[in-house]
């Protein structure tokens, strides 16, 4: 019998390795300075990687359920490391044409993005089966690592770029993360079919589903025909769009608004990773107490206020506190999502359904980083961008309220 806390540690190891993608903003200025790319061009690889993360998660959910977490973990390690090593080649001195560099970087960003999606869904269903009565905690533990990835990677990447160059940094990351993911995936496995612990029901029997027909078992092809699925999808799309936009410009925005140095801004990127990770475990655990619908309502109330205030905060401490509050809500949305799905549809096919909802991440990956760059280039200020995201968050707040009302009514009628 494997120790379920070691299973959780393995899941965190995978997600920490993949979550370093959130430190991408520290590459933007070096790209612009070294290769003469525009702000939009420097952000395209990140947007493409996130887009393919979401789409590949939707496809690979079926593979995870059929082949198991070890197989999908190995595949993720191969793809993610290949993407990083390829990025090292694209930014090396072997190439002189900066346009060709960008195209090659985009190709390997696509490869790495597929690896991100495969690895992201790999440990989720496994952990939920090991922690059937604390699903929020379980998903928070796994997805917490994805947020912590930038916390560890941000300052290290900044230092490596300054000391050894962009290309060497990519090469080193590819080798290190390949080893970590492979070792972690070796320990992942679902619990035995009859596994129980004191006070827990059999993990195969804990799932109840709330659908338009009442509390009944649902398959993934049935789920996509319910209004609840599209409510979740839209909430995640808006939450991710705004969060990714802020993450993609965190370093340069901090430098412009508060006047801090590039090195200090790189440290802020690391803090974003820390609060992204902490927000995931804390909000997910809190959602076990107050319920998933209430948790999402709180997310969007906080973000509506924070987006409006952020551009006017010249004080570095207030700026950091407000930015990091936004990041906790962003990360908490991810970690609370699988448990929300489990509450609504069960977790017998959680990897598949989770992957379907994560297509919102794919779309938001393109929209978020590109929208922030376009608004920035057209207005020359971050204020308009933040006010736009505040209005968009108000739409998500409305959806979250309706989700709570509809679910409550359905439960009363069951």
C-alpha positions in Angstrom: 0.0 0.0 0.0 1.5 3.4 -1.0 1.3 6.4 1.3 -1.2 8.8 0.0 0.8 11.8 1.3 3.7 10.6 -0.9 1.3 10.4 -3.8 0.4 14.1 -3.0 4.1 15.0 -2.9 4.6 13.3 -6.3 1.7 15.3 -7.7 3.3 18.5 -6.4 6.6 17.6 -8.0 5.0 17.3 -11.4 3.1 20.6 -11.1 6.0 22.6 -9.7 8.0 21.6 -12.8 5.2 22.6 -15.2 4.2 25.7 -13.3 7.5 27.4 -14.1 5.7 28.5 -17.3 4.1 31.3 -15.2 7.6 32.9 -14.8 7.4 33.7 -18.6 7.2 37.4 -18.0 10.9 37.5 -16.9 11.8 36.4 -20.4 9.9 39.2 -22.2 12.4 42.1 -21.7 15.5 39.9 -22.5 13.7 38.8 -25.7 12.9 42.4 -26.7 16.4 43.6 -25.9 18.3 40.7 -27.5 16.1 40.0 -30.6 14.2 43.2 -31.2 10.8 41.6 -30.9 7.7 43.7 -30.1 5.9 43.3 -26.8 3.2 41.2 -28.6 5.8 38.9 -30.3 7.6 38.3 -27.0 4.4 37.2 -25.4 3.2 35.0 -28.2 5.1 31.8 -27.1 3.5 32.0 -23.7 0.0 32.4 -25.1 0.5 29.5 -27.5 1.7 27.3 -24.8 -1.3 28.0 -22.6 -3.7 27.5 -25.5 -2.2 24.1 -26.2 -2.2 23.3 -22.5 -6.0 23.6 -22.4 -6.7 21.8 -25.7 -4.3 18.9 -24.9 -5.8 18.6 -21.4 -9.2 18.1 -23.0 -7.9 15.3 -25.3 -5.6 13.6 -22.8 -8.1 13.3 -20.1 -9.3 10.1 -21.8 -5.7 8.8 -22.0 -5.1 9.4 -18.3 -8.2 7.4 -17.4 -7.3 4.5 -19.7 -3.5 4.4 -19.4 -3.0 5.6 -15.9 -1.0 8.5 -14.4 2.4 7.0 -14.8 2.2 6.7 -18.6 0.8 10.2 -19.0 3.5 11.5 -16.6 6.3 10.1 -18.7 4.7 11.5 -21.8 4.4 14.9 -20.2 8.1 14.9 -19.1 9.2 14.1 -22.7 7.1 16.8 -24.3 7.8 19.6 -21.7 11.5 18.9 -21.7 11.6 18.8 -25.5 9.9 22.2 -25.6 12.4 23.8 -23.3 15.4 22.3 -25.0 14.0 23.5 -28.4 13.6 26.9 -26.9 17.2 26.8 -26.0 18.1 26.1 -29.6 15.8 28.8 -30.9 17.5 31.5 -28.7 21.1 30.3 -29.2 23.8 31.9 -31.3 23.4 29.1 -33.9 20.6 31.2 -35.4 21.0 34.8 -36.7 17.6 35.6 -38.2 15.4 36.8 -35.4 12.2 36.2 -37.4 13.3 32.5 -37.8 14.1 32.4 -34.1 10.5 33.4 -33.3 9.0 30.8 -35.5 11.2 28.0 -34.1 10.4 29.2 -30.6 6.7 29.1 -31.4 7.0 25.5 -32.7 8.7 24.3 -29.5 6.3 26.3 -27.4 3.6 24.3 -29.0 5.4 21.0 -28.1 5.9 22.2 -24.5 2.3 23.4 -24.3 1.1 19.9 -25.1 3.4 18.5 -22.4 1.9 21.0 -20.0 -1.7 19.9 -20.7 -0.8 16.2 -20.3 1.0 16.7 -17.1 -1.6 19.1 -15.6 -4.4 16.6 -15.6 -2.2 13.6 -14.8 -2.4 13.6 -10.9 -5.9 15.2 -10.4 -8.2 12.2 -10.5 -5.6 10.0 -8.7 -5.4 12.4 -5.8 -9.2 12.8 -5.6 -9.5 9.1 -5.3 -7.0 9.0 -2.5 -8.8 11.8 -0.6 -12.5 11.2 -1.4 -13.9 13.2 1.5 -11.5 16.2 1.2 -11.7 16.8 -2.6 -10.9 20.5 -2.2 -7.8 19.8 -0.2 -6.7 17.1 -2.6 -7.0 19.2 -5.7 -5.5 22.1 -3.8 -2.5 20.0 -3.0 -1.9 19.0 -6.6 -2.6 22.3 -8.3 -0.8 24.3 -5.5 2.5 23.0 -7.1 1.6 24.6 -10.4 1.4 28.0 -8.7 4.6 27.4 -6.7 6.5 26.7 -10.0 7.0 30.4 -10.7 7.9 31.2 -7.1 10.9 28.9 -7.3 11.7 29.5 -11.0 11.2 33.3 -11.3 14.3 34.5 -9.3 16.4 31.6 -10.5 15.6 32.2 -14.2 16.3 35.9 -13.8 19.7 35.2 -12.3 20.5 32.6 -14.9 19.6 34.9 -17.8 21.9 37.6 -16.4 24.7 35.2 -15.6 24.6 32.6 -18.4 22.2 33.8 -21.1 18.8 32.9 -22.3 19.7 29.8 -24.3 21.6 28.2 -21.4 18.7 28.9 -19.1 16.3 27.0 -21.3 18.7 24.0 -21.6 19.2 23.7 -17.9 15.5 23.9 -17.1 14.7 21.2 -19.7 17.1 18.7 -18.1 16.1 19.5 -14.5 12.4 19.4 -15.0 12.6 16.2 -17.1 14.3 14.4 -14.1 11.8 15.7 -11.6 8.7 14.8 -13.6 10.0 11.3 -14.4 10.8 10.5 -10.7 7.5 11.9 -9.5 5.4 10.0 -12.1 7.0 6.7 -11.1 5.3 6.9 -7.7 1.8 7.9 -9.0 -0.9 5.2 -9.0 -4.6 5.1 -8.1 -5.7 3.4 -4.8 -6.7 -0.2 -4.7 -10.4 -0.7 -5.7 -11.4 -1.7 -2.2 -9.2 0.8 -0.4 -10.8 2.5 2.6 -9.8 4.4 5.7 -11.6 5.1 8.9 -14.6 7.3 8.4 -14.4 7.2 4.6 -16.8 5.6 2.2 -15.4 3.5 -0.6 -13.9 5.9 -3.0 -15.9 4.5 -5.9 -19.2 5.3 -4.1 -18.6 8.9 -2.9 -19.6 10.6 -6.1 -23.1 12.1 -6.4 -24.0 14.3 -9.3 -26.3 17.3 -9.6 -27.7 17.7 -13.1 -30.8 19.0 -14.8 -32.4 15.6 -14.0 -31.5 15.6 -10.3 -28.8 13.7 -8.5 -27.8 11.0 -10.9 -24.7 9.4 -12.5 -23.5 11.3 -15.5 -21.0 10.5 -18.3 -18.8 13.1 -19.8 -20.8 13.3 -23.0 -23.9 14.1 -20.9 -22.1 16.8 -18.9 -21.4 19.0 -21.9 -25.1 19.3 -22.5 -25.9 20.9 -19.2 -26.0 24.6 -18.3 -23.8 24.0 -15.3 -20.9 23.0 -17.6 -21.1 26.2 -19.6 -21.4 28.3 -16.4 -18.2 26.7 -15.1 -16.5 27.2 -18.5 -17.4 30.9 -18.7 -16.3 31.6 -15.1 -13.0 29.9 -15.7 -12.5 31.7 -19.1 -12.9 35.1 -17.5 -10.9 34.3 -14.4 -8.0 32.9 -16.4 -8.1 35.6 -19.1 -7.7 38.3 -16.5 -5.1 36.4 -14.4 -2.9 35.5 -17.4 -3.0 39.0 -18.6 -1.7 40.3 -15.3 0.9 37.5 -15.0 2.2 38.2 -18.5 2.9 41.8 -17.8 3.7 41.6 -14.0 7.4 42.4 -14.3 7.2 45.4 -16.7 4.0 46.8 -15.1 5.6 46.7 -11.7 8.7 48.6 -13.1 6.5 51.2 -14.7 3.9 51.8 -12.0 6.2 51.7 -9.0 9.6 52.4 -10.4 11.3 49.3 -9.0 14.3 47.7 -10.7 14.2 44.7 -13.1 15.7 42.5 -10.4 13.1 43.5 -7.8 10.4 42.9 -10.4 11.8 39.5 -11.0 11.5 38.8 -7.2 7.8 40.0 -7.5 7.3 37.4 -10.1 8.6 34.8 -7.7 6.1 36.1 -5.1 3.4 35.7 -7.6 4.3 32.1 -7.8 4.2 31.8 -4.0 0.8 33.4 -3.6 -0.5 31.5 -6.7 0.4 28.3 -4.9 -0.8 29.3 -1.5 -4.0 30.6 -2.9 -4.7 27.3 -4.5 -4.4 25.2 -1.3 -6.0 27.8 0.9 -9.0 28.6 -1.3 -9.6 25.0 -2.2 -9.5 23.9 1.4 -11.8 26.8 2.4 -14.2 25.8 -0.3 -14.7 22.5 1.6 -16.2 24.6 4.3 -18.2 27.4 2.6 -19.0 25.5 -0.6 -17.7 26.0 -4.2 -20.4 28.4 -5.4 -19.7 30.8 -2.6 -16.0 30.6 -3.1 -16.3 31.7 -6.8 -18.6 34.6 -5.8 -15.9 35.9 -3.4 -13.2 35.5 -6.1 -14.9 37.9 -8.5 -16.0 40.5 -5.8 -12.3 40.8 -4.8 -11.1 41.0 -8.4 -13.6 43.7 -9.4 -12.2 45.9 -6.6 -8.6 45.0 -7.0 -8.4 45.6 -10.8 -9.9 49.1 -10.4 -7.4 50.1 -7.7 -4.1 48.5 -9.0 -3.0 51.0 -11.6 -3.2 54.0 -9.2 -1.0 52.3 -6.5 2.5 53.9 -6.7 3.4 52.5 -3.3 5.2 49.2 -3.9 3.8 47.5 -0.8 0.2 48.3 -1.7 0.8 47.4 -5.4 2.3 44.1 -4.4 -0.5 43.3 -1.9 -3.3 44.1 -4.4 -1.5 42.2 -7.3 -1.0 39.2 -5.1 -4.6 39.2 -3.9 -5.6 38.9 -7.6 -3.2 36.1 -8.0 -4.6 34.1 -5.1 -8.1 34.3 -6.6 -6.6 33.2 -10.0 -4.9 30.2 -8.5 -7.9 29.4 -6.3 -10.1 29.2 -9.3 -8.0 26.4 -10.7 -7.7 24.4 -7.5 -11.4 24.7 -6.6 -12.6 23.8 -10.1 -12.0 20.0 -10.0 -13.9 19.8 -6.6 -16.7 21.9 -8.1 -16.9 19.5 -11.0 -16.9 16.6 -8.6 -19.8 18.2 -6.6 -21.8 18.6 -9.8 -20.9 15.5 -11.9 -18.9 13.1 -9.7 -15.3 12.2 -10.3 -15.6 8.8 -12.1 -14.6 10.6 -15.3 -13.1 13.7 -13.6 -10.0 13.8 -15.8 -12.2 13.9 -18.9 -14.6 16.5 -17.7 -11.8 18.6 -16.1 -10.1 18.5 -19.5 -13.2 19.7 -21.2 -13.5 22.7 -18.9 -9.9 23.5 -19.3 -10.5 24.4 -22.9 -11.4 27.7 -21.3 -7.8 27.9 -20.3 -6.8 27.4 -24.0 -8.9 30.2 -25.2 -7.9 32.5 -22.3 -4.2 31.8 -22.9 -4.5 33.4 -26.3 -6.9 36.2 -25.3 -5.3 37.2 -22.0 -1.7 37.8 -23.0 -2.6 39.2 -26.4 -5.3 41.5 -25.1 -3.0 42.9 -22.4 -0.3 43.6 -25.0 -2.7 45.2 -27.5 -4.3 47.5 -24.9 -0.9 48.4 -23.6 0.5 49.2 -27.1 -2.6 51.2 -28.1 -3.0 53.3 -25.0 0.5 53.4 -23.6 -0.9 52.8 -20.1 -1.9 49.8 -17.9 -4.9 51.7 -16.5 -7.3 51.0 -19.3 -6.4 47.3 -19.3 -7.1 47.0 -15.6 -10.4 48.8 -15.8 -11.4 46.5 -18.7 -10.7 43.5 -16.6 -12.7 44.9 -13.7 -15.7 45.1 -16.0 -15.2 41.6 -17.3 -14.9 40.3 -13.8 -18.3 41.8 -13.0 -19.8 39.6 -15.8 -18.2 36.5 -14.1 -19.6 37.6 -10.8 -23.1 37.6 -12.3 -22.6 34.1 -13.7 -21.3 32.8 -10.4 -24.4 34.2 -8.6 -26.8 32.5 -11.1 -24.8 29.3 -10.7 -25.4 29.3 -7.0 -29.1 30.1 -7.4 -29.7 27.4 -10.0 -27.8 24.7 -8.0 -29.6 25.6 -4.8 -33.0 25.3 -6.5 -32.1 22.0 -8.1 -31.0 20.6 -4.8 -34.3 21.6 -3.1 -36.2 19.9 -5.9 -34.2 16.6 -5.7 
